[in-house]
Amino acid sequence: MAEMTKKEMLRIVDENISRLENKDYTLYFFVLDTKGNPSSSLEYIYKTALTLSKRGHNVVMLHQEKDFVGVADWLGEDYANLKHSNVETDNIEISASDFLFIPEIFANVMLQTKNLPCKRVVIVQNYGNITEFMPVSQTLESLGIIDVVATSKKQEEKIKEYFPNIRTHIVSPAVDNVFRDSTNERKLIINLLVKEQSDANRIVKPFYWKNPLYRWVSFRDLRGLPKEVLAEALRESAITIWADDKTDFGISLLEALRCGGLVLAKIPENLEDWMIKNDELTDSILWFNGIDDASNMISSVVRSWTMDAVPDEVYQKQKELNDIFTEDIQEKEIIEVYEKNIINKRLSDFKETKVDIENNVLKTKEE
């Protein structure tokens, strides 16, 4: 292929500089269609996209589903009304001034988009997905990706361990404001925040077998509920049990804590930063070691609750986590990372390239 002249290269670079300075670019977010099922990891991406859309950026959600369901039923119309495009059927033209954000589960998309001219950034919410989905023959660097947005310091450290030359940024998840405490009298219903039905069975059945006198106590599975319904269920109940070994952050645990009931949680395989205080498990949560240990702890808590013997200190300790990971904090981080560290950095890179061309640092065809 013939090399471009200096004049041609400068024209292309100037066009991209102009587009970036005038917000004449598109932020593409690749998303998985969960077919109407709530997903905290998908919500995280949609929240980022909506925040940037409200700040005047052109945002497009990319998917590859023929029968795309979307998020209207569980996230709401604001998110569903973001522009969506199907990469298989829509005519999508991506330029060098555009941005493509790819969740870590889509290693195939990282490979397929390797030759696109746009800036590509990977969003990592669970570093375990990197080892699961990315072939050993590939690295982020070999795929031309140098920027990663992670959700926590722990995620960032793991990415740096795998790919030391990657530039990392952190945008924490946020607990939606719909999750809040209530002054209404609570019912002795035990909520279950678990991923697998087998885990629910291992909690509920042994509890009843060991405590036949508590047959009147009800359990309620909260999987798949819309956000408002979930929040109301958490506020209504006296006790919530959380168990998710593969959690990517534990946002559903924070949502339960924010709603004010007693929260019992299984110690997950991967502890996030916020779960640790002074090198120990935070005492803001009532922890238990394994699913099979849950029934005994539930029995003790139910007994204390029915006798009105739960110390006020337990509730106060839970409230200590209420001020972390708010929507306001997340919005500030999104602005800092996406606008300043990624978009503005792309602009400065183009300006540096222009200087290099003008100084004949980049090889061009003689005019």
N, C-alpha and C positions, 0 to 999 in steps of 0.2 A: 504494500500500500504506500502510495506517495506521501511524503512528509508534507505537512501544511506549512505555508509561508508564515512569517511572523505576523503579517497583517491579518491573516485568517485566524490565527490563534488568539490574537488580541481581541478580535471581534467577538469570538465565542466567549472568552473570559469576561469581557465587558458586558455581554448580554446576561451572563449568570450573576455578575455583581449587581447589575441593575435589578434583576428579578428578586434577588435576596434582599436588597435594600428596600424594595417596594412591596414586600410580602407577596410577590407574584410567583409563588411556589406552592407545592402541595406536600402535606405530611400524610403519608400512607401508613396505616396500621394494619398489619396482617392479623386476622382473628380467626379463631375456631368457632364454628357454629355449634353450640351445645344443645340445639334443638329445644330451646325454652327452659333448660335446666339451669338453676342458679350456679354460678361459679365465681368464687372470689378472685381467682387469677384473671378471668375475663373481665370482671367488673373493674379491676385495677387498670386495665388497658383502656376501657371505655371512659373511666373517670379522667384519665390523662388526656384522651382525645377530646372530650367535651370541654375540659378546662382550656385547652389550647384553641379550640373552636371559638369559645366565647371571647378569647383575646384577639380575635380577628385573623387567625390562621386558617387557611383552606385545608380541611381535614377530610380524608376519605378512608373508610374502613374497607379493607380488601378481604375477600373470602373466595372459596372455590367450590361452593355448594350450589347445586341446581335448585334445590328446594330449601332456600335459606329461611330459617325461622326467626332468628334475631333475638333481641333482648327486651322487647316491649313489655311482655307479661311479667317480668321479674325486676327489671331495672327502670322501666318507665319510658314515656314518649320522648323526653329530652334526648336520651341516649339512642333510642330507636330512630329518631329523626336525623341523626348524623348521616351524611351521604355514604352509601354503600355501593361497592362495585364488585362484580364477579370477574376474577382474573381469567377465567376460561371463556367467557362470552362477551365481555365488554371490551371496547377498544381503548386501552389504557396506554397513554404515551408518557413515559417518565424521562425527565431531563436531568441534567447534572445539578441543577439547583433544587431538585426535589429531595425528599427524605423518605426512606422506607424503614419502618420499625418492625422487627421480627421477633416473636416470642421464642424462647429457647427450645421449645418442643419441635420447631419447624426447621430441623437441620437440612431437610430436603430443599426448602425454600432458600436457605442461605446459599446452597450450591447452585440452584437454578438461577439465582439473581446475581451470580458472581460478576457477570460482565455488564450489568446495568451501570449507567453513568452516575446514578444518584448516590447520595450518602446513605449507607446502610448501617443501622444500629440494632444490636440484639438486646432484648429485654429479658433479664434473667430473674425469675421469681423463685425458682427451685433449681439449685445447681445440680441436683441429682438427675434432672432431665438432660443435662449436657452429657453426662456419662452414658445415659440410656439411649439417647437418640443420635448422637454424633458419632460417625464411624471413626475408628482409631487412626485411619489414614488422613483425617482432616483435622485442622485446627482453625480457630477463628481467624488467625493471621493468614493462613493459607487461603482462606476464602475471601480475603480482602476486607475483613471487618476489624476495626481497631477501637471501636467504642461499644461499651456495654452499660446499660442502665440496670442496676441491681436494687433490691428492696431493703437491704440491710448491710451492716458492716460485715456480718458473717458471710453473706452471699458474696460480697465484694472480695473478701479474703480468699475464698475458695476459687473464684474466677482468676484472681491474680496467681494463685498457686498453680492452676492448670495452664494459664496463658499469661506469663509475666509481662509481656509487652503490650497488653491491652490497656486502654484508657478507661477507667471506670467512673461511674457517677451513681449517686444514691437518691432515689425517690421512694420514700416509705409509703406503704399502704395507709389508708385512713379508715377510721370507723365512722360510718354514716351518721349524721345527726338524728336519724330516725331511731337510733338505739339510745335510749335514755331511761332513767329511773322512773319509778312511779310511786305515788303515795297511797295507792289503792291497796286494800288487803289482799294478800297473796293466797293462792290455793295450793294445797299440798299435791301438786302435780310435778312429776320429775321429768324434765325435758332431756332428750337424748340428742346430742350433737355428735354423731358418729358417721363414718363413711360407709361402713359395711353392715349388712343385716346380721352377719355372724357375730359382730361385736355387740350389737344390741341384744342378741339372744344370750350372750355370755354375761351380760350385765343383769338383765331382767329376770331370767329364769332362776339363777342361783339365789337372787334376792328373795324371791317368793318361796323357794324351797327351804331356805334357812329361816325365813321369817313369816310363817303362816299367819300370824296375827296381823300382819300388815297387808293382807290381801286387798284391803280397801284403798291402798295407795295406787295411784294411776301413773303410768309412764306414757310419754308422748314423743314420737319420733318426729324431728323437725326437718328432715331431709326434703329438699325440693320446694320449700315454701317461698312465696314472694317476700320481698324484704319487709314490707309493712306488717304482713301477717306473722312473720318470724319475730319481729321486734315485739309485737303485742303478746305473743306466746311467751317470750322471755320475761316480759314485765309481769305477766299474770302468775307465773309459777314461782314456787318457793325455792326449788332446787334445779340446777342444770348440770348434766354430766357431759364432759367434753373428752373425746378420745379420737385422735387422728395422728397416727405415727408418721404419716407421709406429709404432714403439713408443710407448706412452703413459707408460712409466716405465723399462723395462728390467729388470723384476723377474726375468725368466728368465736374464738375464745375471748378475745377482747370485746366483741359485741355483747357476749353474754355477761361479762363483768360490768359493762356500762349500764346494763339494765337492772342491776341492783340485787338480784337474788343470790343465794348461795351457789357458788360455782366449784364443782369438783372436777379435776382434770388429771388425765393420765399423763405421766411424764413422757413426752415424745422422744423419738429416736434422735432427732436433731433439735437441740435447744436454741431458740433465737436469743438475740442479745437482751431483749426486754424481759425475758423470763428469768434472767440471772440478776441478783443483787448481792454485791460484796462477795462474789465468787461462789454464791450458793443460790439454790432455787428461791425465787421471790416468795415471801410469806403472804403475798396478796392473793394467792390461790391455794386452795386445799388440794394438794397433790396426792396421787396414789401411784404405785409402781407399775401395776399391770392390770389388764382387763379382769383377770380372775380375782384381783384384790378389791374390785369396785364394790361388790355386794356388802362386804363388811363395813366399809366406810360409809356407804349409803345408809345402812342400818343405824350407825351411830349418829349420823347427821339428822335422820328422820326422827330419832328418839329425842335428840336435843331440841329440834324445831317444835315438835308436838308439846314438849314441856316448857316451851318458851325459855330455853336455857342456852341459846346460841349467844355467846358474848358479843357485845356491840363492837368490840375490837375487830372481830372477823369482818364485819361489814365495812368498817372504816379502812381496814387494810386493802380491801378490794378497790375502794374509791381512789386509792393512791395512784392507780393506773389510768384514771379517767382523763387526765390531761395530756396523755401521750397519743400520738398518731391521730390528731384531729384533722378535719378537712381543711382548716385554715393552714395548718403546718404543711400538709401535702401540697396545697396550691402554691405556696411559696417555693417549695422544693421543685415543683414542676417548672415554674417560671425560671428558676435559677439554672436548672439542668438543661431543659429543652431550648429555651430561648437564648440564654447566655453561653452555656458551655457547648451546645451542639450547633444551633443555627448560626449564632454570631461567629463561632469558630470556623464554620464552613465559609462564611463571608470573608473572614480574615485570611483563610487559606487561598481563596481565589485572588485576593489582592496581592498576596505574596507571590503567587504564580505570575501575575501580571508584571510585577517588578522583575522577576527572573527572566521573563520573555524579553522585556525591554532591555535587559542587560545581557541578552544572548546566553543566559545560563542554560535555558532549554534549547535543545537542538531543533532547528527549523530549516526549511528549504530556502535557499538563497532566492531573494526576490529579483 
